[in-house]
Structure formats: C-alpha cells, structure tokens
C-alpha cells in the first residue's frame, strides 16, 4: 500500500557508524542518538539498542520513550528526554526516562518528589541558554545558574548529571568555538564552586558536529546529540553532507492517482487555498500534471526532492500533491510510483502520519 516510507536500515547503520567515527573517535564525545525524526520507529530503535557505538537513546516525547525504554535499558543504553518536561508528565518521566533536560526549578522539584515516591534518583541535565533563546537559564545570569545548582544539589532524589545547550533549532544561532566555550566555562565554575564533577557537558545537536572535523569543538564538551546527522547525513549548521553518510536512507514512495494534460493557470478569480494562503501561478501553457495520493497532512512539500530530477512539485492540498511531469523522459502512467528523498520537515511529518506505510530494507 502507498504512500510508503522505505527505511533502509543498512544505510542507517552506515550513517550511524560514520557519525560515531566523527563524534567518538575524533571528537572524544559520547554519542546520543535522537529518534524523534522517525517517531521512535521500532526497527530503528532495535538497531540503536544493539549498537556498540550508541551510548544514549533520546527523544523529545515521553510517549515515544515509553515504547523503547525497556529495550534500551536491557542493552545498557540510557533513555533521555530532550524536551523539558511538562508538570503533567513527571510521573511518566521518572518511570521511563533515565536523564531529562530541565531548566525550571518548579519542574525539578516535582521530579524530585515523584522520584522519591518511586524510590529512585532521577538524573537531570541543566540547560543553559547561550543566545538561541529557546530553553535554558540565560548564560549571562550566572547567579541564577548557581542558585539553581545549589537547590538541585540539596534534593535527595535528583542527581545533577551535567549541563547542556541547544543551538540552531529556534534562533538559528550556529555553534562556534566561542559560544560553546562559554558552556565549558560555566561547567568548570559549577564544579569548582560546589566541589562536584559533572558527568556530561552536552554541546548541542547535528549543528555542532562540523566543529569536530575543523578541530574547533572546545575541550570539555563530551557529548553530542545527533538526529538529522544520523538519519539524513547532514551537518545542520551549514547544510553540508557528512563524510561517509548518505541522504537516501529514507525514501518516500507515492502513487499516481491522476495523470492529465491541463492548463498551468487556474481559470477564474484566485482566492485563498485550503490553508488560507493566496497562491501564485506561472503561465507555462499546457502541462502534463500528475496527482499523487499524499498531501500536506502527511508531509512537507518544501522538503521533498523527487528522485527523478525531471519531476517538479507544483503544489498540493491536504491529500494531494501535484507534479509537473511534462518534460520527463519516463512515460508515467496512473498507478506508477514516484519516489522522493526527504528533508527534515518531510521526514518528521511522514514518520508521524498514520496514513503512511513503512517498509524496511535490511
């Protein structure tokens, strides 16, 4: 059945090995693999759990972690919650998560209380905001950082596992030696002030990996969190391909449900489309237009690249994508399959959609 996401586990394994070579061998960092891009796909998680190069398996959703926590722990991998917890989910966090990222003391207090009820000590990574302006205590407010650390260290059921930062995802601030050095500096100040040793100083995600090969990852950063680098082979800071990786481990397949020659310009007064946007159309004369059975509900048109370079995506609605196949050497017909490589947005939506089947290549 189509549409279908074809997941090549062999290519993902090769991507994983390439990321491990960069991160662990060259960068001397532990490797945290992020599963949210494929919505914690079970086959992918099995591969990660059994891998010798993966140290932590992470996701941003507790529901995803709940599906693989037992498997990950059985193989000696710690489970990690990347998104700071909501108050309403602290019970699940303590149950399924070995290490959670946090920035709010009120939440950490609840985690401490819940961990006490469960007879556990819960590990947290305190997030520091270096200027990307997403989660974390702002780096210039060192007094607030130290106050938070002091309270956390007094909690009986919370262990301050380390500190971390997120860059690029919101403010698009690129990790550099200078800003990541500030994280290392804050970590050393915490260790000196409180006489402790931080297990982890996590220097970011797939946008930080490029610093390793440039020799510019600051000494003291000992963990990287990789999702897109593993899944799509990307350095997300400058959108370059990482050595030894491929971008086609995930292929979206969709079936043509209509194929007709029609004008390129709609006829009549143009209003707004189903998503409240007013489209623009270029007059290209009569076109051979193929409609495939997938739409904006299931994928992101802006991050889909046809494998056949002569196919052009014209647009779409909730359930349809319209393709220009006028200049294709291949004579497409109704029922044929069109393939696409995916960017991050397309991958994420496709993996989340209940209407997209999955097939595995081993």
BELQUI-V906742 format. One record per backbone hydrogen bond with DSSP energy under -0.5 kcal/mol. NH is the residue of the N-H (numbers start at 1). CO is the residue of the C=O. If there is no record, write none. Layout:
nh: {NH	NH}
co: {CO	CO}
//
This chain:
nh: {3	4	5	6	6	7	7	8	8	9	9	10	12	13	14	15	16	17	18	19	20	21	22	23	24	25	26	27	28	29	30	32	32	33	33	34	35	38	39	40	41	45	46	47	48	49	50	51	51	55	56	57	58	58	59	65	66	67	67	68	68	69	72	73	74	75	75	76	77	78	80	81	82	82	85	89	90	93	94	95	96	97	98	99	100	101	102	105	108	109	110	111	112	113	114	115	116	117	118	119	119	120	122	123	124	125	126	126	127	127	128	129	130	137	139	141	142	145	146	147	148	149	150	151	152	153	154	154	155	158	159	160	161	161	162	163	164	165	169	171	180	181	182	183	184	185	186	187	188	189	190	191	192	193	194	195	196	199	200	202	203	203	208	209	211	212	213	214	215	216	217	218	221	222	222	223	224	225	226	226	227	231	232	233	233	234	235	236	236	237	239	240	242	245	251	252	253	253	254	256	257	258	260	262	262	264	268	271	273	276	279	284	287	289	289	290	290	291	292	293	294	296	297	298	299	301	303	304	305	307	308	309	311	312	314	314	315	317	321	322	323	324	325	325	328	332	335	336	338	340	341	342	343	347	348	349	350	351	352	353	356	357	357	359	361	362}
co: {253	253	357	4	251	5	359	6	249	7	361	361	8	9	10	11	12	13	14	15	16	17	18	19	20	20	21	22	24	23	222	30	224	31	56	226	58	35	36	35	38	41	42	43	44	45	46	47	48	31	31	78	33	56	80	61	62	63	64	64	65	65	68	69	70	71	72	73	72	55	57	99	59	80	101	86	87	89	90	91	92	93	79	79	123	81	125	103	104	105	106	107	108	109	110	111	112	113	114	115	116	115	157	98	159	100	124	162	102	125	164	137	128	127	129	138	140	141	142	143	144	145	146	147	148	149	150	151	152	155	122	158	124	159	124	200	126	202	167	132	176	177	178	179	180	181	182	183	184	185	186	187	188	189	190	191	191	161	161	163	201	223	205	205	208	209	209	210	212	211	211	216	218	201	220	201	30	204	32	224	225	227	228	228	229	228	240	206	234	206	235	235	233	242	6	340	4	251	338	336	291	291	289	260	287	285	266	269	277	273	277	282	262	260	287	288	323	258	321	255	292	317	318	295	295	299	300	301	341	339	339	307	308	324	312	322	322	320	292	315	290	312	288	323	325	330	256	333	254	252	305	250	303	343	344	345	346	347	348	349	353	3	355	5	7	360}
//
